[in-house]
Structures are given as C-alpha cells and as structure tokens.
C-alpha cells in the first residue's frame, strides 16, 4: 500500500459495495480507514460467497487495509460512540440514510469543520442499488443479440455492479476535493453522492443522453459489436473466441495487415463507394461485410497464429476467458505487479491479493494487507480517538456496547 495519505484518518460506517469501495481506495493510498460495524457484523458481513469458515470473500476484499471497530449500533450508547468517533476524526464515509443518528447537522454540532461523505440511492432519498439504477439507465434494453426484437426482447442485466464501483471511486475523489477545500478555507460540509445520479451523470458524460435526444429514438441491439466503430467477437479455427477493436486508422490498418485482407477490403470499398481508412462511420455502417471478411480469414487460422499476427501488426485484441481462467492466468495475475502475496486473510483462504490499482513507479506499492476481523481494533481506536481507558473500554465490552475481535481461537 502507498503512503500518500498517511496523515489522513477516516471513519467508515457502510455496507455492501459503493461505500466500502470508497474507503478501500483511500486505504490503499495510505489513509487510516476505520470501519465501524454492528457487533457480529453488519448487513454485508455474510455476503455470498462464504468459505467453509463462514467468512465472506466479498467483504474480505472490499475491506482490505482497514481497521475495524464493532459497536452495538442498535443501542443509543453504541450510536453515540460512533458519533463521537466521527467528530473526533473529522471525516466520515457512510451510506446510512439521511435522517439517521449520523445526520451531518448532528455531527457538525460537535465539530464545525466536519466533512460527511454520504452515498445515497436516489437524490430524493429513495433506496436504490446497482441493479435497480441500471434498470433505469437504458443499457439492459440495448444489450443482447442483434436479432432480438425491440418490443419482445428481455432486458440483459450486467453481472458486474459497475455503478457501485464507479460511485465508490467518485466518492473517494469527492471526499478528497472536500478535504482540499477545508484545508484552503477551514470549512467543512456534507457531500452527497447518489448512486442514481452517478448513473445518469455517466450516461450524460458519455454522450449517450445527447445522442438519444438527437436521434429521437433508442439504439438498436448490436450483440457484441462496438457501437460506432469496428469491433466484435470472432472465432478461430481451433474454436477460440477473441475480440478485435479498431477505433483509429492505425488499429484498422493493423487489423487489415494481420488478417491479410487488403484486397477484400478494397473490393467492399469499390462496391459501396466508400473508404474505410479513416472513417469510423463507414467501418461501422458496413460492419457486417467487414466482420464476415475477418471471420472468414480467422476460421482458417489457429488462435496462436492469429495472436502472433495481430500482436506483430500492433492491432488491439484479446481472447475471451472465463473468470476462473482470468483468475489463474499468469499474465493477468501471477506476473502482474498489481498482485502481491496473500496476507493472513480472515477467511483462512490464501490467494493473490491486489494492491492499489494505480501504479506509481517512483514509489513502492508494498504488499497487500488483509481485511480485519470485525472488532479487531476496537480497543486501539477507542483509546486513541476518544481517550478511553482500558477499564472504561472493558466496562463497555461487558455491557455489550463494544465488541472485540471475532477471530476464533486457534
């Protein structure tokens, strides 16, 4: 982990994906992120898939490099401790809804320069999750085989909760912007990041919303074809599926060279009265003829030869892998400096662990850190942040207000 944010401490009271992701990215850059959960684990502590030891692999990976405090958040005493921790630290990440005991106004009453980063569902306070805001985005109804009819075809949900991860990344950025503003002005405040707004803002930023309004209609389904450019999946003679994309004239020229299809491309250009050399529009409009040309050539070659030719020509391509194949691929994992040796994971399962996604060549990434056990740092944090003595903490533990590490004795 990097030490770029080693002077920053953050309280995180969150669950599921978006909010923990914000804390994860900040922790990987060196911030001290103290996650506070219900004793016994919060809503996402047992999220599928569980190991034989009953540990969630999702939770374990979203909470690497963090500290953990366990409180009885159903009690007024536990909630007050979380409020005090937040105010003492000065910055909070949470997806607990507005109108709760963690309202910014309540925190700011204890600390005027308090910064609260609140991840929400919709801006009006309605609940949402990745898969429900995705339903509103329009993408599931433009995904699927090209032959599916617009009126009868089902939506295709995305497997990756992409809006959650984008929201987490944007939230980490927004918190750093708020911190920079506080450094300059001394002022705190609340920053709200609704998942639904991240979705709609991304649709707008991509140009897709303007496109829909301009055309006055929806895009057709294209299967695996890239919208507005040349690209789709192909199959080799030895039945390997791979993707080729050409968004620049150099990439297009490389594709032609790799498959030795210059004569076939020239014949289509002459027949249609167009040029493909520098026109995404023309390559997209006449994609079916071009796809057929490439597929005919690919079907006569084994993938190893295709990959060699595409690589030598400088084309943009990749073969399809199952996720299990990707997880065991030496190029993607074992020989990738993103991954380091397995730390002592709470699950007891050893596997390559990712460090910070950003690569800063001048600094050592260090080794990945493990996620904490729930309550592992309760004593340490309460003593350091709130100045509680061991006797006071012990009394809170006896009263069931504070929980200690849920690591099972070995």
Protein Blocks (a to p, Z undefined) as FASTA:
>chain_A
ZZklmmbccddddehjlmmmmmmmmmmnopacdddddehiafklmgccddfkopafklmm
mmgoiacddddfkbmklmmmmmmmmmmnopacdfbdehiakbfklmmmmomkbccddddf
bfnopacdfklmmmmnommmmgccfklcfklpccdddfblfklmmmmmmmmmmmmmmmmm
mmmnopacdddddfklmmmmmmmmnommmmmmmnopacddehjacehiacdddddfkopa
cddddfbfklmmmmmmmnopmlmmmmmmmmnopafklgmklmmmmmmmmmmmmmmmmmmp
cfklmmmmmmmnopacdddddfklmmmgmklmmmmmkbccddddfklpacdddddfbdcf
kbcebjadddddehklmmmmmmmmnopafklmmmmmmnopaccdfbdcZZ
